Amino acid sequence: MSTENVEQALQARGLAARLPFHYSWIIIAILATVQIFASSISMALGIILPPLTQPVSEGGFGWNQSLVTLGMASYYGFGALYAPVTGWLGDRFGARPMLLAAAVLYLVSMLLLGRISELWQFFLYFGVLLSLTQSMGMVPLMASVSGWFRRRLGLGIGILWAAGGIGTAAFAPLAGYLIETLGWYENFLYIGIVGGLSMLALVPFMKNRPAEVGLEPYGARPGDSVSTRLAKGYEQLRIKVFNQHIRRTRPFWNLPLIHGLGCAGHGIVLIYLVKYAIDMEVFTGANSLALSGLLLTIISLVSIISRFGTPVLAEIYGTRKMMAISLAIQGLTVPIIMFGPAEPWLFFLFAFSFGIGFGGEWTGYLIINRQYFGDGPMGTVYGWQTTGALMGHFIATALAGLIMYTTGSYLAVLSLSMAYSLGGVLVIALLDNNSQVLIPDWESELPEEARMNAALSRAAPSTVPAPAPAIAPAAGGGND
């Protein structure tokens, strides 16, 4: 670290030191806000399905339900392709540039989505552009949170996911209300402007790592290895070597599969629950869409409990156990609406119980990554797990659409959801024990100058500028 960088870090430390709490909680607040806008649309697909498929005479677009479902599936398909790339970009360039790009894309995508009049436009604006926005805003930013916590990572992630759950819980009824009262265009106009400008306003406060504000991660103790800024070539080399090591482990391949099965299970429910309730005439009257959307709100609100609790409990009782319990609840509650009467109270009961499993299914991955892989650059590994999740959504959504097209059976579609969730429980049983890091010595293949502990000793204020690297990768090195 140069003398100039040390002086900047000391100035930043003064700014951060005036806060009554650690700057890591600012990062949590930023990521929670981004999560609300970047991921809420994917959590409320059931709200936009009825307007897209309703006849034009009733104020809808009149499009074929199977084709609309395929368009929704394309959102997940393109997102699956983007996730490893945006994860690597986050490791390579940092979370802050990714937040800036996501904010601009969100504003543009939502405004364009509000102006659609043809089905191909829905595929392009929703499937291609908005999925890129979600990938940029979620994958690298969520992966970066691990570097801000040395201890109590579960608490930080629990607060992050729980806070985001409040926003997603409000999104579904808000979007349903705006579409019914103001129209399709106005809904995406208002939400797009508020979301895009809110994310842009947070960019100056987003920092890539604690060293940028002169701090150590939350909970750091003397002797801990702490992330700091390295020479450009060494950052790339660390990403390359770390990714080589994690690909040799079984969890690297199993975790995306589990994430895919879990997301396939709840994705079908999130898309079809509202339409199912409307078709079953669970709610009647002019506000049937808003009332049916309330089911998604209940799922999101109840999920706040497990969103917060799962990461915290995962550090105490084990992440594998918590993931298995969550997936089991998610799968075993589906028969409530498969075989019960079309009564509002029964659908509300389902939403409540399903929400517990839903909230815990996908919130433990950042914890288990730390447990399996230690403190390396996590953007790429989390990107591949996100790819697994989105591929699960893509395959399940497309297959469910095909089933609905050929059979029109909600019973078959809901059975598929249950099978995916319970299949995830079986794969969890194949995971390694997560009580110790699987690749504790991965840094041994790096030159000393690229190891984090060695970098710390050179980061003291009295340090003179480091010499040029004796071993450096090519400027365009990546993760191969």
N, C-alpha and C positions, 0 to 999 in steps of 0.2 A: 504494500500500500504506500503510495507516494505521500510526501509531506503535505501537499495540497489536499489530497483526499482525507488525510487524518484531520486536518483543520476543519474541513467540511463536516466530517463525522462528529467532531466535538461541538460544532455549532448546532448541528441537528440534535445532539444529545441534550443541549440546553433547552431546546424547544420541547422535546419529548419529556424532559424531566419536570417540566411545569405542569404536566397532566397529573391529576390525582390517581391515575391508574396506568397500567402498562399499555403501550401503543398497540399491542397485539389485539386489544379489545376494539380499537378503532378499525383494524383490519376485519375483525369479525363483523362489525356493523356494516362495513362497506360490502362485504361479500353477501351478507344477508339481504341487503337492498338489491344487489345485482341479481341474486337468486330469485327474488320475488318477480322481477320483470323478465329475466331471461328464460326461466323455466316454467312460469305459470301458464303460459299458453299451451304447453305440452301436457300439463296436468288438467286442463279444462277443455280437451278436445270434444268431450261429450256435449258441451254447450254450443259449439259452432256446427256440429253435425246436423241437427234439425233444420236450422235456417238454410243450409246448403242443399238439403234434400227436399224441403217442403215445396209444393207446387208454386209456380209464379203467382197464381191467383190468390194464394194465401200469404204473399209477401216474401216467399223464399226464392232460391235460385232455380229450383226444379231439376237439379242434377241427379244422376243415378247414384244411389247410395254406395254401391260397390266401387264405382270409379272415385267417388269422394274418399272412401276408405283407403283406396290405393294411393290417392294423393297424400293422405295423412301418413301412410306407410312410407312414402318417399321422404318425408321429413326425418324419419328415423334412419332410413337407409343412407341418405346423404350425411346425416349426423354421425353415423358409424364410420363413414369414410373420413370425415373431418377430424374425429377425436384424437387419433394418434398424432396427427400433424399439428393440431393446435396444442396438444400436450407438449410435444417436442419444442414448438415455438415458445411456449411459456418457459420451459427450462432454458432455452437458448437466449431469449431476449428479456424475460421477466414478465410479471403479471401486469404491470402498469400499461405498457403499450397494448396488451391484449384487451384491457378494459376500455381503452380509448376506441379501439377498432370495434369492439362489441357495441358500445354506446351509439356510434354513428350508424352501424348496420341495423341496429334495432329500430332507430327512428325511421330510416329509409324503408326497411322491410314492412313495418307496421302500416306506414302510410300507403305503400303500394298494395298491401293486402286489402286495405279498406276500399281500394278502387277497382277490384277485380270485377269482371263481367263475363269472362270466359273460363272454362275449366282449366285450360293450359296455364292461365295466369295463376290459378291457385297452386298448381304444381310448381311453378317457377318461384313465386314469391314466398309461399309457405314451405314447400318441400326443399328448395335449394337455398334461398337467402336466409330465411328465418332459422333454419337448422344450423347454418354457419354462424349466425349470431349467438345462438344458444351454446354452440361448441366453444366459441371464443370467450364467452362470458362465464362459462361454467368450468370447463376442464382445467385450463391452466390456473385459474384463480383458486379453485377449490384445492388443487394439488399444492399450491403455494402455502396454504395455511399451516401445514405441518412444520415448516421451517420457523414459524413464529412461536412455537411451543416446545419447550424441552420436557415439561411435565404438565399434567392436567390437560393434555390434548383432547381427551374425551369430553371434558367440560366445555372447552372452546367449541368443538365441533357440535356438541349437543345444543349449545346456545345458538350456533349458526343455523343449523337445520330447523330448530324450533321457531326461531324468528322468521325464517323464510316461510314456514308453514302458515303463519298468520296471514302473510300476504297472499299465498296461493289459496287459502280458504276464502279470502275476500274476493279473489279474482273471478271465480265462477259465477256467483250471483250478480256481481257488478257487471260482468260482460253480458249475462243474460238480460239484465234490466236495461242496459244501454241499447242492446240490439232490439229489444221489444219496444222500447219507448222512443228512441232517437233514430235507430237504423244501423245497418251494418257499417257504413262508412264512418259515421260519427263515433261509433264504439272504438274502432281502431285508430281514428284520428286522435281522440283524447288520451287513450291509454298509451299510444305511441309517443305522443309529445311529452307526456308526464314521465314515462319511463326513460325515454332517450335523454331528455334534459337532466333527469335525476342522476343517471349514470355518468353523464359528462361532468356534472358538478362534483362528482366524487373522485375523478381522475387525479387532481392535484394531491389528494390525501392518500392515495394508494402508494405503498412502498413495496419494493420487491422482497426485501429481507430486513431483519432488525438492524443490521450494521448500517443501513442507510440513515437511520435516525440515532446512531450511536449507542444502540442498546444490544443486550444479549436477549435470546429468546426468553419468553415467560417461563419462570421456574428453573432457569439455568443455575448450576452450581459450579464451584471451582473444579476444574479438571474436565468438565464436559467439553466435547467438541462442538463448536459453534460455527454456523455458516458465515462466511465472510466473502468479500469480493476477491476473485482471483484474476490473473491475467486472462485475456480472451481465449488464448489457445488452451489453457488449462481447464477452463470451464467446459469447453467442448470435449476435451479428453475425459473428464470426469463423467460426463453424460454417456459417452461411448462405452467406457469400461463398465460403469454401473449397469447399463442396459444389457451388456453381454452376460454379466453375472446373473441378473434376475431371470433371464430367459432360460437358464439352466435349471430353474426350480420348478416344481410341480404347481405351486400356487399361482405362478404367473399365468399358467394356462387354465387352471381350474376356476380362478376367481372371475374372469370374464364370462365363463360359461354359467356360473351361478348367478351372476348379475343379470345375464340375459334371460335365464329362466324366471327369475323373480320379477323382472320388468315385464316380461311377456304375460305373466300371471296377472299383475295389477293393471297393465296397459289395456287389456281387453275390457276389464271392468270400467276403467275410467272413460273409455270411448263409448261403450254401449249402455252403460247404466241409465243415463238420462233418456236415451231413445227407447230403451226397454220399458222404463217406467211410463213414458208417454204412450207407447203402443199398448201397454197393459192397462192403460187408463187408471193408473194408481192415483194420479192427480187430474182433476178436471177443471175446466174454466179457462178464462183468458190468461191467467198467470201460470199455466201448467208448466211452461218452460222454466220459469224462475223457480217454481216449487220443486221441480225435478232437479234443477241445478243445486238446490239446497242439499241434496244428497251428497254431491261432491264437496260442498262446504263442510258438511259434517265429517266426511272422511278426512279432509285436510285438517280440521280443527282437532279431531281426536288424535290424528297422527302426530300432532305437536308433542303429545305425551311421550310417544315412543321415539320420535325424532330426537328429543332431548335425552330420554332415558337410555336408549340403546348404546350410544357411544360411551356414556358414563359407566354403565354396567358392564360394557364389553371390556373395559380396562380392569374391572374387578373380577368378573366371573368367566371371561373368555369370549372373544368375538365370535368364534364358530358356534358356540352354544346359543348366543343371542340371535344370530342370523338364522339358525335352524328353527328356533321358536317362532320368530317373526314370519318366516315362510310358511310354517305349518298353520299358523293362525290365518294367514292370507288365503291359503288354499281351502281349509276346512270350513270357513264361514260362507263360501259361495253357495252351497246348497240351501241356505236360508231363503234366497230369492228364487232358486231353481224350482223348488217343490212346494213352497208356501203360497198362501193366497195373496192376491194383488192388493194388499192393504198397506196404507201409508206407514202404520206403526212397524210393520215387519221390515219394510225397506229402510226405515230409520234405524231399526235394530241392526240390520246388516251393515249399514254405513258406519255405525259406531264400532262394531266388532271388527270389521274389515280394516278400518282406519288404524287400529292398533298394530296389526300385522304389516300393513302397508308402510307405516312410518318407520318401522324398525328394519325392514328388509334391505334398504339401500343406504343406510346412514352409517354403517360400520366399516366401510371399505378404507377410508383414510386411516382408521385405527389399525386395522389388520395389516395394512401396507407398512406402517411403522413397525409393527411387531414382527413381520416377516423379513422386511428389507432394510430396516434401520433408518438412517438419516440421509440417504442419497437423494439425487434429483428425481422427484416423484412424478413429474409431469407426464412422461411417456407411459409409465406403468398405469397411472390413473386414466390416461387417454385410452389405452387398450381395454381397460375395464369398462370405460364408458362406451367404447365400441361394442363390447359384449352386450351391455345394457340396451343400446340402441338397435343392435341387430335382433335382440329378443323382441323389442317393440315392433321392428319392421316385419319380421317373419310372422309374429302373432297377429299383427294388424292385417297383413295381406292374407294370411290363411283364414282369419275370421271373416274378412270380407268375402272370400271365395265361398266359405261355408254359408254365409248369409245369402249370397247370390244363388247358390245351387239348391239350398234347402229352406232358407228363411227361418231356420231354427235357432232361437236364442238359447235353447237348452243345450244344443251341441256346442255353441260358442262358449257358454259359461263352463261347460265340462272341460273344454280345452284350457280355459284359464286355471281351473283347479289342478289339472294334470301338470301344467307348467310349474306352478308353485310347489307342489309336492315333489316333483322331479328335482327341483333345486335342493330340497332337504336331503335327498339321496346323495347328490354330488358333494354336499358339504361334508358328509361322512368320509369322503376320500381325501380331505385336506390334511396337510401336515399339522402337527402340534405347533401352535403359535406362541409357545412360552419362551422361545428364544429366537434370535435373529438367524436366518438361514445363510446369510452371506456376510458374516462378521468381518472377514479379512479382504473384502473386495478392493480396498484402497491400497493393498500391498502391491498391486500391479502398476500403481501410479508412481511417477517420479516424486521424490520427497516434496518438491515445490508445489505439487498439485494436491497434496494431502491436507485435509482440513486442519488437523492439529498443528502441522508445521506452519500452515498459513496463519494461524492464530498468533504464534510466537513472533511473526514478522509484522503483526498489525498494531503493535504498541506505538504510542505517540513518538517515541524516540527512534523509531525505525527509519532507516535511510531507504531510498528507492531500491527496489529489488533488481538484481541483474536480469538480463534477458534470459529467457528459458533455455536450458541446455538441451531439453528434449521437448519439442512442441509439435502438435499435430498440424495438419494442413489447415489453412484458414477456413476452408469450406467443410471441415470434418463434421460428420453427423453421427447418428446412432445406427451402426450397422453391425 
